[in-house]
Amino acid sequence: DTGVSQDPRHKITKRGQNVTFRCDPISEHNRLYWYRQTLGQGPEFLTYFQNEAQLEKSRLLSDRFSAERPKGSFSTLEIQRTEQGDSAMYLCASSVGQIYGYTFGSGTRLTVV
Amino acid sequence: KQEVTQIPAALSVPEGENLVLNCSFTDSAIYNLQWFRQDPGKGLTSLLLIQSSQREQTSGRLNASLDKSSGRSTLYIAASQPGDSATYLCAVSLGVDYKLSFGAGTTVTVRA
């Protein structure tokens, strides 16, 4: 499979717990993005990496959120002390260059109870 | 701040009808525009990518046009089928800022 892979597909967690999501981009794509999508809305930008460098973080990304991309390969998104408002679909996308557009993964659906 | 609007929010048509989905954006200095399809509970599938220098792109039954000066794009789906039922999202990318700004989508139902 040469697409963008995300794991897990679904995560149900209790409020206050920490969760971590993983994204494996297309191997030759040096740019990796995280977006969050709530029901009935379009995805909203969270952060992006060029290789291992995190170049921008949205104001949506509170201090409870952290993202890493060690060695410029896969990326993880961690949410600490989850809140019910964190319930959403978390989407990862990768790109080899803006002119080629983006490829999205299937997303991780987070439900905080 | 780039605002992207998609009208209508929902659309229901009988099978065989042509679909016309609209997308408007406030900042015309876009780098490119991409149309995506999203099935319920799933990720996004890229349909068409239009560079700012292009006026349209076609793939099979799909055709997307871009008018940068008026801040509009239209996605046409010819001879709709029940399998076309999904949410269609448009997204624009600005200049060196590689972030995508998305509309809220148009949810399409094609009735058999």
gemmi code that builds the backbone of each chain (N, CA, C; Angstrom):
import gemmi

chains = {
    "A": [
        ("ASP", (0.846, -1.192, 0.000), (0.000, 0.000, 0.000), (0.882, 1.243, 0.000)),
        ("THR", (0.741, 2.088, -1.004), (1.606, 3.239, -1.108), (0.910, 4.512, -0.678)),
        ("GLY", (-0.247, 4.428, -0.054), (-0.968, 5.603, 0.395), (-0.491, 6.062, 1.757)),
        ("VAL", (-1.228, 7.036, 2.312), (-0.964, 7.537, 3.661), (-1.716, 6.651, 4.651)),
        ("SER", (-1.007, 6.132, 5.640), (-1.615, 5.228, 6.621), (-1.740, 5.915, 7.967)),
        ("GLN", (-2.876, 5.722, 8.603), (-3.094, 6.264, 9.944), (-3.546, 5.158, 10.883)),
        ("ASP", (-3.065, 5.256, 12.098), (-3.379, 4.229, 13.092), (-3.531, 4.885, 14.467)),
        ("PRO", (-4.557, 4.525, 15.264), (-5.632, 3.610, 14.907), (-6.691, 4.274, 14.047)),
        ("ARG", (-7.655, 3.523, 13.571), (-8.765, 4.096, 12.810), (-9.779, 4.742, 13.744)),
        ("HIS", (-9.964, 4.106, 14.900), (-10.903, 4.626, 15.895), (-10.255, 4.547, 17.271)),
        ("LYS", (-10.573, 5.543, 18.114), (-10.059, 5.527, 19.487), (-11.135, 6.115, 20.387)),
        ("ILE", (-11.524, 5.331, 21.391), (-12.443, 5.830, 22.408), (-11.651, 5.930, 23.700)),
        ("THR", (-11.681, 7.088, 24.340), (-10.901, 7.274, 25.552), (-11.716, 8.042, 26.576)),
        ("LYS", (-11.343, 7.875, 27.824), (-12.018, 8.622, 28.888), (-11.371, 9.994, 29.020)),
        ("ARG", (-12.187, 10.948, 29.379), (-11.693, 12.304, 29.591), (-10.529, 12.293, 30.576)),
        ("GLY", (-9.475, 13.017, 30.222), (-8.311, 13.101, 31.091), (-7.179, 12.165, 30.707)),
        ("GLN", (-7.488, 11.183, 29.870), (-6.453, 10.247, 29.430), (-5.636, 10.863, 28.290)),
        ("ASN", (-4.453, 10.318, 28.085), (-3.606, 10.728, 26.964), (-3.800, 9.754, 25.800)),
        ("VAL", (-3.743, 10.295, 24.577), (-3.836, 9.439, 23.395), (-2.746, 9.835, 22.411)),
        ("THR", (-2.320, 8.868, 21.611), (-1.309, 9.128, 20.586), (-1.752, 8.481, 19.286)),
        ("PHE", (-1.648, 9.253, 18.207), (-1.992, 8.769, 16.873), (-0.728, 8.730, 16.027)),
        ("ARG", (-0.735, 7.810, 15.053), (0.420, 7.690, 14.177), (0.014, 7.898, 12.730)),
        ("CYS", (0.906, 8.501, 11.970), (0.700, 8.692, 10.531), (1.964, 8.274, 9.796)),
        ("ASP", (1.791, 7.414, 8.808), (2.891, 7.046, 7.909), (2.622, 7.644, 6.543)),
        ("PRO", (3.405, 8.630, 6.141), (3.146, 9.284, 4.846), (3.648, 8.434, 3.691)),
        ("ILE", (3.362, 8.876, 2.492), (3.960, 8.267, 1.303), (5.462, 8.507, 1.391)),
        ("SER", (6.234, 7.492, 1.113), (7.653, 7.494, 1.479), (8.449, 8.658, 0.880)),
        ("GLU", (8.153, 9.048, -0.329), (8.965, 10.113, -0.920), (8.437, 11.522, -0.628)),
        ("HIS", (7.361, 11.614, 0.157), (6.777, 12.913, 0.479), (7.499, 13.541, 1.670)),
        ("ASN", (8.058, 14.741, 1.468), (8.802, 15.355, 2.556), (7.918, 16.231, 3.446)),
        ("ARG", (6.720, 16.551, 2.983), (5.825, 17.383, 3.793), (4.702, 16.531, 4.382)),
        ("LEU", (4.418, 16.793, 5.656), (3.383, 16.039, 6.358), (2.533, 17.017, 7.149)),
        ("TYR", (1.217, 16.821, 7.091), (0.268, 17.761, 7.689), (-0.709, 17.018, 8.593)),
        ("TRP", (-1.132, 17.695, 9.639), (-2.226, 17.214, 10.479), (-3.381, 18.211, 10.408)),
        ("TYR", (-4.590, 17.656, 10.250), (-5.813, 18.448, 10.243), (-6.800, 17.812, 11.213)),
        ("ARG", (-7.740, 18.614, 11.672), (-8.809, 18.115, 12.531), (-10.144, 18.487, 11.890)),
        ("GLN", (-11.065, 17.528, 11.918), (-12.380, 17.749, 11.307), (-13.477, 17.362, 12.283)),
        ("THR", (-14.365, 18.308, 12.566), (-15.534, 18.017, 13.389), (-16.736, 17.845, 12.486)),
        ("LEU", (-17.778, 17.259, 13.026), (-18.934, 16.860, 12.238), (-19.541, 18.036, 11.479)),
        ("GLY", (-19.722, 17.866, 10.191), (-20.368, 18.885, 9.382), (-19.474, 20.035, 8.961)),
        ("GLN", (-18.204, 19.940, 9.317), (-17.259, 21.006, 8.962), (-16.150, 20.479, 8.068)),
        ("GLY", (-15.467, 21.404, 7.399), (-14.285, 21.005, 6.659), (-13.100, 20.846, 7.592)),
        ("PRO", (-12.078, 20.145, 7.164), (-10.884, 19.994, 8.009), (-10.231, 21.337, 8.309)),
        ("GLU", (-9.644, 21.439, 9.514), (-8.917, 22.640, 9.922), (-7.462, 22.271, 10.161)),
        ("PHE", (-6.576, 23.134, 9.687), (-5.147, 22.900, 9.802), (-4.698, 22.921, 11.252)),
        ("LEU", (-3.842, 21.946, 11.618), (-3.240, 21.914, 12.950), (-1.756, 22.237, 12.900)),
        ("THR", (-0.997, 21.471, 12.091), (0.441, 21.666, 12.057), (1.012, 20.986, 10.825)),
        ("TYR", (2.240, 21.379, 10.440), (2.888, 20.645, 9.370), (4.400, 20.602, 9.542)),
        ("PHE", (4.976, 19.573, 8.908), (6.396, 19.296, 8.960), (6.964, 19.291, 7.549)),
        ("GLN", (8.165, 19.821, 7.445), (8.956, 19.573, 6.241), (10.145, 18.748, 6.708)),
        ("ASN", (10.219, 17.536, 6.258), (11.148, 16.555, 6.801), (10.889, 16.465, 8.309)),
        ("GLU", (11.916, 16.631, 9.146), (11.675, 16.480, 10.583), (11.341, 17.797, 11.268)),
        ("ALA", (11.406, 18.897, 10.535), (11.176, 20.211, 11.137), (9.692, 20.567, 11.150)),
        ("GLN", (9.209, 20.938, 12.337), (7.823, 21.399, 12.464), (7.812, 22.887, 12.137)),
        ("LEU", (7.203, 23.255, 11.019), (7.321, 24.613, 10.508), (6.204, 25.545, 10.967)),
        ("GLU", (5.054, 25.005, 11.269), (3.965, 25.872, 11.690), (2.976, 25.105, 12.550)),
        ("LYS", (2.445, 25.803, 13.539), (1.411, 25.242, 14.407), (0.246, 26.210, 14.467)),
        ("SER", (-0.948, 25.685, 14.317), (-2.151, 26.507, 14.394), (-2.432, 26.886, 15.837)),
        ("ARG", (-3.179, 27.976, 15.991), (-3.615, 28.343, 17.360), (-4.574, 27.304, 17.918)),
        ("LEU", (-5.133, 26.445, 17.042), (-5.993, 25.360, 17.519), (-5.206, 24.350, 18.333)),
        ("LEU", (-3.905, 24.318, 18.132), (-3.054, 23.325, 18.790), (-2.643, 23.866, 20.151)),
        ("SER", (-3.459, 23.511, 21.167), (-3.164, 24.009, 22.510), (-1.928, 23.305, 23.063)),
        ("ASP", (-1.535, 23.709, 24.271), (-0.362, 23.116, 24.908), (-0.548, 21.635, 25.182)),
        ("ARG", (-1.770, 21.159, 25.131), (-2.013, 19.733, 25.391), (-1.681, 18.871, 24.165)),
        ("PHE", (-1.482, 19.521, 23.040), (-1.191, 18.816, 21.795), (0.299, 18.906, 21.494)),
        ("SER", (0.865, 17.793, 21.053), (2.241, 17.818, 20.577), (2.374, 16.863, 19.405)),
        ("ALA", (3.164, 17.277, 18.447), (3.388, 16.456, 17.254), (4.879, 16.342, 17.018)),
        ("GLU", (5.270, 15.174, 16.530), (6.667, 14.931, 16.209), (6.774, 14.197, 14.888)),
        ("ARG", (7.929, 14.349, 14.276), (8.214, 13.591, 13.071), (9.706, 13.248, 13.095)),
        ("PRO", (10.057, 12.244, 13.894), (11.469, 11.895, 14.021), (12.034, 11.378, 12.708)),
        ("LYS", (13.201, 11.886, 12.360), (13.910, 11.440, 11.158), (13.113, 11.694, 9.881)),
        ("GLY", (12.142, 12.531, 9.944), (11.402, 12.887, 8.738), (10.600, 11.769, 8.127)),
        ("SER", (10.258, 10.768, 8.938), (9.495, 9.648, 8.388), (8.058, 9.713, 8.908)),
        ("PHE", (7.669, 8.781, 9.779), (6.311, 8.794, 10.323), (6.160, 9.959, 11.299)),
        ("SER", (4.928, 10.261, 11.633), (4.648, 11.331, 12.591), (3.686, 10.824, 13.657)),
        ("THR", (3.793, 11.384, 14.843), (2.826, 11.100, 15.905), (2.199, 12.401, 16.377)),
        ("LEU", (0.945, 12.307, 16.738), (0.203, 13.417, 17.332), (-0.297, 12.943, 18.683)),
        ("GLU", (0.126, 13.605, 19.752), (-0.284, 13.226, 21.101), (-1.197, 14.297, 21.677)),
        ("ILE", (-2.249, 13.861, 22.311), (-3.134, 14.763, 23.041), (-3.097, 14.346, 24.501)),
        ("GLN", (-2.705, 15.265, 25.355), (-2.666, 14.981, 26.787), (-3.946, 15.497, 27.457)),
        ("ARG", (-4.344, 14.806, 28.500), (-5.506, 15.218, 29.312), (-6.692, 15.550, 28.402)),
        ("THR", (-7.124, 14.556, 27.651), (-8.163, 14.764, 26.650), (-9.427, 15.353, 27.266)),
        ("GLU", (-10.090, 16.167, 26.452), (-11.358, 16.802, 26.820), (-12.409, 16.383, 25.786)),
        ("GLN", (-13.680, 16.521, 26.159), (-14.738, 16.115, 25.232), (-14.669, 16.908, 23.933)),
        ("GLY", (-14.222, 18.139, 24.011), (-14.088, 18.969, 22.815), (-13.012, 18.494, 21.853)),
        ("ASP", (-12.195, 17.554, 22.273), (-11.171, 16.995, 21.382), (-11.758, 15.934, 20.455)),
        ("SER", (-12.979, 15.509, 20.714), (-13.613, 14.500, 19.870), (-13.728, 15.024, 18.443)),
        ("ALA", (-13.147, 14.311, 17.509), (-13.086, 14.761, 16.118), (-12.419, 13.677, 15.297)),
        ("MET", (-12.369, 13.919, 13.985), (-11.567, 13.086, 13.086), (-10.231, 13.799, 12.903)),
        ("TYR", (-9.138, 13.079, 13.136), (-7.803, 13.643, 12.947), (-7.239, 13.062, 11.651)),
        ("LEU", (-6.952, 13.958, 10.725), (-6.524, 13.563, 9.384), (-5.061, 13.929, 9.169)),
        ("CYS", (-4.359, 13.039, 8.533), (-2.969, 13.264, 8.171), (-2.894, 13.326, 6.647)),
        ("ALA", (-2.043, 14.184, 6.133), (-1.849, 14.290, 4.693), (-0.370, 14.461, 4.410)),
        ("SER", (0.053, 14.061, 3.227), (1.437, 14.283, 2.845), (1.504, 14.814, 1.423)),
        ("SER", (2.655, 15.416, 1.116), (2.836, 16.040, -0.187), (4.314, 16.055, -0.538)),
        ("VAL", (4.590, 15.921, -1.833), (5.972, 16.015, -2.276), (6.265, 17.426, -2.757)),
        ("GLY", (5.225, 18.207, -2.889), (5.376, 19.587, -3.337), (4.006, 20.138, -3.617)),
        ("GLN", (3.836, 21.401, -3.366), (2.507, 22.004, -3.445), (1.877, 21.824, -4.817)),
        ("ILE", (2.709, 21.802, -5.851), (2.173, 21.714, -7.200), (1.486, 20.370, -7.440)),
        ("TYR", (1.836, 19.385, -6.633), (1.258, 18.066, -6.814), (0.049, 17.803, -5.924)),
        ("GLY", (-0.303, 18.742, -5.082), (-1.456, 18.544, -4.217), (-1.135, 17.652, -3.039)),
        ("TYR", (-2.174, 17.249, -2.342), (-2.051, 16.507, -1.102), (-2.705, 15.141, -1.230)),
        ("THR", (-2.172, 14.167, -0.479), (-2.794, 12.865, -0.329), (-3.133, 12.677, 1.147)),
        ("PHE", (-4.397, 12.397, 1.409), (-4.858, 12.232, 2.780), (-4.952, 10.757, 3.154)),
        ("GLY", (-4.789, 10.503, 4.451), (-5.059, 9.188, 4.999), (-6.528, 9.031, 5.333)),
        ("SER", (-6.879, 7.880, 5.892), (-8.275, 7.579, 6.215), (-8.727, 8.203, 7.523)),
        ("GLY", (-7.786, 8.747, 8.284), (-8.145, 9.451, 9.500), (-8.222, 8.573, 10.735)),
        ("THR", (-8.126, 9.208, 11.889), (-8.362, 8.563, 13.175), (-9.541, 9.263, 13.827)),
        ("ARG", (-10.593, 8.492, 14.108), (-11.772, 9.058, 14.759), (-11.594, 8.951, 16.263)),
        ("LEU", (-11.515, 10.082, 16.968), (-11.363, 10.113, 18.427), (-12.683, 10.457, 19.075)),
        ("THR", (-13.080, 9.643, 20.029), (-14.254, 9.933, 20.842), (-13.822, 9.992, 22.296)),
        ("VAL", (-14.049, 11.116, 22.942), (-13.712, 11.287, 24.349), (-15.004, 11.222, 25.154)),
        ("VAL", (-15.067, 10.256, 26.083), (-16.309, 10.053, 26.861), (-16.111, 10.448, 28.326)),
    ],
    "B": [
        ("LYS", (-7.447, 36.455, 6.204), (-7.718, 35.043, 6.411), (-8.608, 34.550, 5.280)),
        ("GLN", (-8.194, 33.464, 4.680), (-8.945, 32.896, 3.559), (-10.234, 32.265, 4.068)),
        ("GLU", (-11.357, 32.659, 3.478), (-12.647, 32.047, 3.785), (-13.113, 31.296, 2.550)),
        ("VAL", (-13.508, 30.050, 2.741), (-13.977, 29.216, 1.637), (-15.423, 28.813, 1.922)),
        ("THR", (-16.289, 29.056, 0.960), (-17.717, 28.781, 1.134), (-18.192, 27.837, 0.037)),
        ("GLN", (-18.989, 26.856, 0.417), (-19.542, 25.930, -0.551), (-21.062, 25.969, -0.491)),
        ("ILE", (-21.645, 26.154, -1.641), (-23.091, 26.230, -1.757), (-23.535, 25.320, -2.911)),
        ("PRO", (-24.618, 24.502, -2.728), (-25.393, 24.390, -1.493), (-24.716, 23.480, -0.481)),
        ("ALA", (-25.235, 23.452, 0.733), (-24.691, 22.558, 1.754), (-25.090, 21.114, 1.498)),
        ("ALA", (-26.244, 20.932, 0.870), (-26.719, 19.588, 0.555), (-27.494, 19.633, -0.755)),
        ("LEU", (-27.491, 18.494, -1.439), (-28.088, 18.417, -2.770), (-28.588, 16.990, -2.977)),
        ("SER", (-29.810, 16.861, -3.464), (-30.362, 15.540, -3.747), (-30.898, 15.555, -5.172)),
        ("VAL", (-30.435, 14.603, -5.986), (-30.833, 14.570, -7.386), (-31.167, 13.143, -7.789)),
        ("PRO", (-32.008, 12.970, -8.808), (-32.242, 11.616, -9.326), (-31.056, 11.170, -10.176)),
        ("GLU", (-30.859, 9.879, -10.229), (-29.770, 9.311, -11.013), (-29.840, 9.807, -12.449)),
        ("GLY", (-28.687, 10.132, -13.008), (-28.627, 10.569, -14.392), (-28.530, 12.073, -14.562)),
        ("GLU", (-28.932, 12.799, -13.531), (-28.835, 14.268, -13.616), (-27.391, 14.716, -13.462)),
        ("ASN", (-27.088, 15.867, -14.058), (-25.760, 16.446, -13.877), (-25.720, 17.227, -12.558)),
        ("LEU", (-24.582, 17.161, -11.893), (-24.398, 17.857, -10.624), (-23.529, 19.093, -10.826)),
        ("VAL", (-23.876, 20.172, -10.138), (-23.086, 21.397, -10.176), (-22.833, 21.841, -8.743)),
        ("LEU", (-21.573, 21.802, -8.331), (-21.208, 22.159, -6.967), (-20.346, 23.415, -7.019)),
        ("ASN", (-20.648, 24.352, -6.147), (-19.978, 25.649, -6.171), (-19.065, 25.859, -4.973)),
        ("CYS", (-17.966, 26.547, -5.221), (-17.001, 26.877, -4.182), (-16.556, 28.313, -4.421)),
        ("SER", (-16.560, 29.117, -3.376), (-16.057, 30.486, -3.501), (-15.027, 30.752, -2.414)),
        ("PHE", (-14.064, 31.616, -2.718), (-13.003, 31.929, -1.772), (-12.747, 33.426, -1.803)),
        ("THR", (-12.293, 33.957, -0.669), (-12.217, 35.409, -0.518), (-10.901, 35.999, -1.014)),
        ("ASP", (-9.816, 35.239, -0.930), (-8.504, 35.748, -1.339), (-8.142, 35.101, -2.664)),
        ("SER", (-8.082, 35.898, -3.722), (-7.861, 35.341, -5.061), (-6.405, 34.956, -5.319)),
        ("ALA", (-5.509, 35.283, -4.383), (-4.081, 34.968, -4.568), (-3.779, 33.535, -4.184)),
        ("ILE", (-4.522, 32.612, -4.786), (-4.323, 31.214, -4.440), (-3.213, 30.601, -5.289)),
        ("TYR", (-2.625, 29.540, -4.778), (-1.618, 28.798, -5.536), (-2.285, 27.694, -6.348)),
        ("ASN", (-3.174, 26.964, -5.697), (-3.974, 25.984, -6.405), (-5.240, 25.673, -5.629)),
        ("LEU", (-6.124, 24.925, -6.245), (-7.398, 24.541, -5.629), (-7.595, 23.055, -5.874)),
        ("GLN", (-8.045, 22.367, -4.859), (-8.213, 20.921, -4.954), (-9.628, 20.544, -4.533)),
        ("TRP", (-10.247, 19.647, -5.283), (-11.539, 19.085, -4.919), (-11.323, 17.685, -4.354)),
        ("PHE", (-12.020, 17.409, -3.247), (-11.930, 16.117, -2.589), (-13.327, 15.520, -2.443)),
        ("ARG", (-13.341, 14.199, -2.328), (-14.559, 13.470, -1.992), (-14.346, 12.824, -0.635)),
        ("GLN", (-15.392, 12.844, 0.195), (-15.322, 12.186, 1.498), (-16.571, 11.353, 1.712)),
        ("ASP", (-16.391, 10.061, 1.908), (-17.493, 9.179, 2.264), (-17.670, 9.207, 3.777)),
        ("PRO", (-18.876, 8.900, 4.267), (-19.145, 9.018, 5.709), (-18.120, 8.283, 6.566)),
        ("GLY", (-17.535, 8.984, 7.518), (-16.589, 8.385, 8.444), (-15.238, 8.041, 7.848)),
        ("LYS", (-14.978, 8.498, 6.633), (-13.743, 8.142, 5.951), (-12.844, 9.365, 5.742)),
        ("GLY", (-11.662, 9.112, 5.207), (-10.746, 10.197, 4.881), (-11.121, 10.863, 3.568)),
        ("LEU", (-10.214, 11.687, 3.063), (-10.465, 12.451, 1.844), (-9.777, 11.809, 0.650)),
        ("THR", (-10.504, 11.750, -0.461), (-9.944, 11.245, -1.708), (-9.843, 12.410, -2.683)),
        ("SER", (-8.646, 12.643, -3.199), (-8.460, 13.747, -4.139), (-9.138, 13.429, -5.472)),
        ("LEU", (-9.871, 14.409, -5.989), (-10.555, 14.247, -7.276), (-9.833, 15.010, -8.374)),
        ("LEU", (-9.646, 16.297, -8.165), (-9.042, 17.146, -9.184), (-8.218, 18.222, -8.504)),
        ("LEU", (-7.100, 18.573, -9.132), (-6.220, 19.633, -8.658), (-6.079, 20.637, -9.789)),
        ("ILE", (-6.394, 21.910, -9.513), (-6.280, 22.960, -10.523), (-5.231, 23.960, -10.058)),
        ("GLN", (-4.194, 24.160, -10.867), (-3.193, 25.167, -10.546), (-3.777, 26.549, -10.840)),
        ("SER", (-3.212, 27.578, -10.226), (-3.761, 28.928, -10.365), (-3.714, 29.427, -11.805)),
        ("SER", (-2.792, 28.863, -12.595), (-2.662, 29.294, -13.990), (-3.631, 28.571, -14.925)),
        ("GLN", (-4.354, 27.597, -14.394), (-5.260, 26.796, -15.211), (-6.697, 27.288, -15.056)),
        ("ARG", (-7.504, 27.008, -16.065), (-8.915, 27.392, -16.012), (-9.811, 26.200, -15.701)),
        ("GLU", (-9.351, 24.988, -16.040), (-10.169, 23.819, -15.746), (-9.327, 22.553, -15.776)),
        ("GLN", (-9.901, 21.512, -15.169), (-9.311, 20.178, -15.180), (-10.449, 19.184, -15.359)),
        ("THR", (-10.144, 18.098, -16.040), (-11.165, 17.084, -16.317), (-10.622, 15.712, -15.984)),
        ("SER", (-11.504, 14.886, -15.419), (-11.170, 13.485, -15.185), (-12.450, 12.678, -15.308)),
        ("GLY", (-12.562, 11.938, -16.396), (-13.763, 11.133, -16.600), (-15.018, 11.986, -16.635)),
        ("ARG", (-15.957, 11.682, -15.752), (-17.223, 12.437, -15.691), (-17.089, 13.742, -14.911)),
        ("LEU", (-15.923, 14.000, -14.357), (-15.713, 15.184, -13.516), (-15.000, 16.283, -14.301)),
        ("ASN", (-15.482, 17.500, -14.085), (-14.829, 18.673, -14.658), (-14.874, 19.777, -13.627)),
        ("ALA", (-13.724, 20.392, -13.374), (-13.676, 21.501, -12.427), (-13.147, 22.727, -13.144)),
        ("SER", (-13.796, 23.853, -12.919), (-13.350, 25.118, -13.486), (-12.861, 26.026, -12.371)),
        ("LEU", (-12.008, 26.971, -12.744), (-11.474, 27.925, -11.773), (-11.477, 29.323, -12.385)),
        ("ASP", (-12.062, 30.260, -11.661), (-12.021, 31.668, -12.038), (-11.415, 32.417, -10.858)),
        ("LYS", (-10.112, 32.627, -10.911), (-9.419, 33.258, -9.787), (-9.905, 34.670, -9.528)),
        ("SER", (-10.130, 35.415, -10.596), (-10.476, 36.828, -10.425), (-11.781, 37.016, -9.666)),
        ("SER", (-12.715, 36.094, -9.872), (-13.985, 36.197, -9.151), (-14.002, 35.332, -7.906)),
        ("GLY", (-12.936, 34.580, -7.656), (-12.848, 33.742, -6.465), (-13.834, 32.589, -6.480)),
        ("ARG", (-13.928, 31.903, -7.622), (-14.907, 30.822, -7.719), (-14.350, 29.601, -8.435)),
        ("SER", (-14.850, 28.457, -8.002), (-14.607, 27.201, -8.698), (-15.907, 26.412, -8.726)),
        ("THR", (-16.095, 25.670, -9.790), (-17.289, 24.838, -9.934), (-16.870, 23.431, -10.303)),
        ("LEU", (-17.465, 22.468, -9.623), (-17.260, 21.058, -9.940), (-18.520, 20.528, -10.606)),
        ("TYR", (-18.343, 20.006, -11.819), (-19.445, 19.404, -12.561), (-19.259, 17.888, -12.557)),
        ("ILE", (-20.319, 17.183, -12.244), (-20.308, 15.723, -12.334), (-21.412, 15.343, -13.306)),
        ("ALA", (-21.017, 14.757, -14.419), (-21.983, 14.419, -15.456), (-22.651, 13.075, -15.174)),
        ("ALA", (-23.911, 12.983, -15.563), (-24.653, 11.721, -15.498), (-24.463, 11.039, -14.144)),
        ("SER", (-24.952, 11.679, -13.096), (-24.692, 11.202, -11.736), (-25.205, 9.774, -11.514)),
        ("GLN", (-24.509, 9.079, -10.596), (-24.842, 7.700, -10.239), (-24.986, 7.613, -8.721)),
        ("PRO", (-25.714, 6.624, -8.220), (-25.828, 6.497, -6.754), (-24.468, 6.424, -6.047)),
        ("GLY", (-23.481, 5.853, -6.716), (-22.135, 5.775, -6.142), (-21.451, 7.118, -5.996)),
        ("ASP", (-22.019, 8.170, -6.585), (-21.468, 9.519, -6.434), (-21.920, 10.163, -5.123)),
        ("SER", (-22.810, 9.510, -4.406), (-23.293, 10.050, -3.132), (-22.140, 10.141, -2.135)),
        ("ALA", (-21.873, 11.327, -1.661), (-20.736, 11.590, -0.770), (-20.748, 13.074, -0.437)),
        ("THR", (-19.777, 13.493, 0.383), (-19.558, 14.922, 0.623), (-18.374, 15.370, -0.217)),
        ("TYR", (-18.537, 16.476, -0.906), (-17.494, 17.016, -1.770), (-16.951, 18.301, -1.145)),
        ("LEU", (-15.644, 18.337, -0.984), (-14.975, 19.460, -0.320), (-14.037, 20.145, -1.303)),
        ("CYS", (-14.014, 21.459, -1.267), (-12.978, 22.164, -2.012), (-12.025, 22.798, -1.023)),
        ("ALA", (-10.785, 22.932, -1.436), (-9.746, 23.479, -0.573), (-8.787, 24.301, -1.424)),
        ("VAL", (-8.345, 25.430, -0.872), (-7.401, 26.277, -1.583), (-6.105, 26.386, -0.800)),
        ("SER", (-5.035, 26.563, -1.541), (-3.714, 26.736, -0.960), (-3.180, 28.095, -1.399)),
        ("LEU", (-2.632, 28.844, -0.438), (-2.140, 30.191, -0.728), (-0.632, 30.197, -0.869)),
        ("GLY", (-0.128, 30.768, -1.907), (1.271, 31.089, -2.091), (2.251, 30.125, -1.458)),
        ("VAL", (3.209, 30.654, -0.721), (4.209, 29.815, -0.084), (3.640, 29.168, 1.171)),
        ("ASP", (2.476, 29.605, 1.568), (1.796, 29.017, 2.713), (1.102, 27.753, 2.219)),
        ("TYR", (1.634, 26.599, 2.572), (1.146, 25.355, 1.992), (-0.103, 24.817, 2.661)),
        ("LYS", (-0.618, 25.529, 3.656), (-1.826, 25.050, 4.325), (-3.000, 25.083, 3.369)),
        ("LEU", (-3.921, 24.165, 3.582), (-5.176, 24.158, 2.843), (-6.255, 24.799, 3.694)),
        ("SER", (-7.056, 25.626, 3.053), (-8.260, 26.156, 3.699), (-9.451, 25.491, 3.023)),
        ("PHE", (-10.285, 24.840, 3.831), (-11.380, 24.038, 3.310), (-12.722, 24.751, 3.457)),
        ("GLY", (-13.619, 24.429, 2.526), (-15.018, 24.740, 2.742), (-15.643, 23.660, 3.604)),
        ("ALA", (-16.908, 23.863, 3.992), (-17.600, 22.897, 4.850), (-18.147, 21.719, 4.045)),
        ("GLY", (-18.135, 21.825, 2.723), (-18.542, 20.716, 1.889), (-19.977, 20.780, 1.417)),
        ("THR", (-20.248, 20.058, 0.347), (-21.607, 19.855, -0.155), (-21.889, 18.368, -0.098)),
        ("THR", (-22.944, 17.991, 0.623), (-23.317, 16.589, 0.732), (-24.305, 16.240, -0.375)),
        ("VAL", (-23.907, 15.301, -1.205), (-24.687, 14.935, -2.393), (-25.339, 13.575, -2.188)),
        ("THR", (-26.620, 13.505, -2.505), (-27.344, 12.235, -2.527), (-27.892, 12.048, -3.930)),
        ("VAL", (-27.534, 10.936, -4.543), (-28.063, 10.594, -5.858), (-29.050, 9.452, -5.682)),
        ("ARG", (-30.312, 9.708, -5.999), (-31.389, 8.743, -5.789), (-31.511, 7.828, -6.995)),
        ("ALA", (-31.562, 6.523, -6.713), (-31.688, 5.520, -7.797), (-33.104, 5.520, -8.382)),
    ],
}
model = gemmi.Model(1)
for chain_id, residues in chains.items():
    chain = gemmi.Chain(chain_id)
    for i, (resn, *xyz) in enumerate(residues, 1):
        res = gemmi.Residue()
        res.name, res.seqid = resn, gemmi.SeqId(i, " ")
        for name, pos in zip(("N", "CA", "C"), xyz):
            atom = gemmi.Atom()
            atom.name, atom.element = name, gemmi.Element(name[0])
            atom.pos, atom.b_iso = gemmi.Position(*pos), 0.0
            res.add_atom(atom)
        chain.add_residue(res)
    model.add_chain(chain)
structure = gemmi.Structure()
structure.add_model(model)
structure.setup_entities()
